[in-house]
Amino acid sequence: MADLETARVAKKVLAARLANDRRVNGVGIGGSGGNYKIKVNLVSKDDRPDLPLDIDGVPIEIAVVGKIYRQ
């Protein structure tokens, strides 16, 4: 289990690592009550970056959301 502050630090580290990766739409924090995780939104399930299972004990959850378009 990861607290919110640990998740924020881990998100910052992972977001910096993935900043220029066009396969990634976004990096956020999910969960509540001391059970936080980092959520990575991807463009495609077939072309995904190599991600660890966790960063500093904060689990990483992957969601394929597709390409995001401006409206």
Beta strands, then each sheet from edge to edge (+ up, - down):
strand 1: 24-32
strand 2: 35-42
strand 3: 54-55
strand 4: 58-64
sheet 1: 1+ 2- 4- 3+
end
